[in-house]
Amino acid sequence: MNLQDMIVHRDTSSRTVDKYLMSYEGRVIAVRRHPAVLLLPVSVVVAGLIACGAASAVSGQIWIWWLWLITVCYLAWKVIAWSVDFFLVTEHRVMVVNGVLNRNVAMMPLAKVTDIALNRSPAGRILGYGEFVMESAGQKQALRNVGFMPYPEQLYLEVSSVIFGSVDESPD
C-alpha cells in the first residue's frame, strides 16, 4: 500500500463522515488533522502535573490534585474532539467536519476554489504538518484556513489534482 492509498483510504469506514455526503458523491480524500494539534493540551497536563506535585509537596494539601484532574479532563475532551474532526474532499466539494456536541460542517464547492496554498511553519516542518489556505471566487468563505494537515506535500498534490484536475503532460 503506497502513501496515496493511505491518505485516500484512511477513514473509509467512518459513519461520521458518510452522513455528510450526498448520495451521488463518494469520498476522494478523508483525513484527520495531525496529532500535533494535541501538543498544547498535553503540555497543559504535564505543566499541571509538575505544578500540582510541587504545590502538594510544599503545602501537604491533597485537594490540589483535583485541579490536575481538570487538566486531564481537558486533554480527554481535546482527544475526543480530534478524533471526530475530519477534512474531506469529494468530487464536488471540500469540507471540514468537527465538533463533539455541536457538529460544525464547513463546505466549499470545488467550482468556487480558485487557488490553494500550502504553508508550513518551522514546527510544522519538524513535526510533519501544514496549513492549507484556499481562495475562492466571491466573498470570504468559512473554509479558508485548514491547519494541522498531515502529510502536507502529498495531501496538497492530491487535493490540487482533485480540485484542478490532473493532466499528465510528461514527455514519456
C-alpha positions in Angstrom: 0.0 0.0 0.0 1.6 3.3 -1.1 1.2 6.7 0.6 -1.5 7.8 -1.7 -3.6 4.8 -0.7 -3.0 5.5 2.9 -4.3 9.1 2.5 -7.2 8.3 0.3 -8.4 5.2 2.2 -7.5 6.1 5.8 -11.0 6.7 7.1 -13.2 5.0 4.6 -15.3 3.2 7.1 -16.3 6.2 9.2 -20.0 6.7 9.5 -19.2 10.1 11.0 -18.0 11.2 7.5 -20.6 9.3 5.4 -23.6 11.0 6.9 -22.4 14.4 5.4 -22.0 13.1 1.9 -24.8 13.3 -0.7 -26.0 10.0 -2.2 -24.2 10.6 -5.5 -20.8 11.6 -4.2 -18.0 9.5 -2.8 -15.1 10.4 -0.7 -11.9 11.1 -2.5 -9.9 12.2 0.5 -10.8 11.8 4.1 -8.2 12.5 6.8 -8.0 13.6 10.4 -5.9 16.5 11.5 -2.3 15.9 12.5 -1.9 14.8 16.2 0.3 17.8 16.8 -3.0 19.7 17.4 -2.9 18.0 20.8 0.5 19.4 21.8 -1.0 22.3 23.8 -3.4 20.1 25.9 -0.6 17.6 26.6 1.7 20.5 27.7 -1.0 21.8 30.0 -1.4 18.4 31.6 2.4 18.0 32.1 2.8 21.5 33.5 -0.2 20.9 35.7 1.3 17.7 37.0 4.5 19.4 37.9 2.8 22.4 39.5 0.4 20.2 41.5 3.2 17.9 42.6 5.3 20.8 43.8 2.3 22.5 45.5 1.3 19.3 47.2 4.8 18.6 48.4 5.2 22.1 49.8 1.8 22.5 51.4 0.8 18.9 52.0 -2.7 19.6 50.6 -4.1 16.7 48.7 -7.1 18.6 47.3 -4.8 20.3 44.9 -4.8 17.1 42.7 -8.4 17.9 41.8 -7.0 20.8 39.8 -4.8 18.5 37.9 -7.8 16.2 37.2 -9.4 19.2 35.4 -6.4 19.4 33.1 -6.6 15.7 32.4 -10.3 16.1 31.6 -9.4 19.0 29.2 -6.9 16.7 27.4 -9.5 13.9 27.2 -12.0 16.4 25.7 -9.5 17.6 23.1 -8.6 14.0 22.1 -12.3 13.2 21.6 -12.7 16.4 19.6 -9.6 15.5 17.5 -11.0 12.0 16.8 -14.2 13.4 15.2 -12.5 16.2 13.2 -12.2 15.4 9.5 -11.0 17.1 6.3 -12.9 15.8 3.3 -12.6 16.3 -0.4 -15.2 14.7 -2.7 -15.7 15.1 -6.5 -17.9 18.1 -5.8 -16.8 19.9 -2.6 -14.3 20.4 0.1 -15.5 20.0 3.7 -14.3 20.2 7.3 -16.4 18.4 9.9 -15.7 19.0 13.5 -17.3 19.3 17.0 -18.3 16.9 19.6 -21.6 18.2 21.0 -22.2 20.8 18.3 -21.3 19.5 14.9 -19.9 22.1 12.5 -19.6 21.4 8.8 -17.8 24.0 6.7 -18.1 23.4 3.0 -16.9 25.0 -0.2 -17.9 23.8 -3.7 -14.9 22.7 -5.8 -16.0 25.0 -8.6 -15.5 28.0 -6.3 -11.9 27.2 -5.3 -9.6 29.4 -7.4 -6.4 28.8 -5.6 -4.9 26.6 -2.8 -1.7 27.3 -1.0 0.3 25.2 1.5 2.0 27.0 4.4 4.4 25.2 6.7 5.8 26.7 9.9 9.2 25.6 11.3 7.3 23.5 13.9 5.1 22.1 11.1 8.2 21.1 9.1 9.7 19.3 12.1 6.5 17.5 13.1 5.1 16.9 9.6 2.1 19.1 9.3 1.0 22.1 7.3 -1.8 24.5 6.7 -4.0 24.8 3.6 -5.2 28.3 2.5 -7.9 28.1 0.0 -9.0 31.2 -2.0 -12.4 31.3 -3.6 -14.4 33.3 -6.1 -16.7 35.7 -4.3 -17.0 36.7 -0.6 -15.0 35.3 2.3 -15.6 31.6 2.9 -15.8 29.7 6.2 -13.3 27.2 4.8 -10.3 29.5 4.2 -7.6 28.1 6.5 -7.3 24.4 7.4 -4.5 23.8 9.8 -2.6 20.8 11.0 -2.9 18.8 7.8 -0.9 15.5 7.9 1.5 14.6 5.1 1.2 18.1 3.8 3.1 17.9 0.5 1.4 14.6 -0.6 -2.0 15.8 0.5 -1.5 19.1 -1.2 -0.8 17.4 -4.5 -3.8 15.1 -4.1 -6.2 17.9 -3.2 -4.8 20.0 -6.1 -5.3 17.2 -8.6 -8.9 16.7 -7.4 -9.7 20.5 -7.5 -7.9 21.5 -10.7 -7.8 18.1 -12.5 -4.7 16.1 -13.2 -3.3 16.2 -16.7 -0.1 14.2 -17.3 1.9 16.1 -19.8 5.1 14.3 -19.3 7.1 13.5 -22.5 7.4 9.8 -21.8 
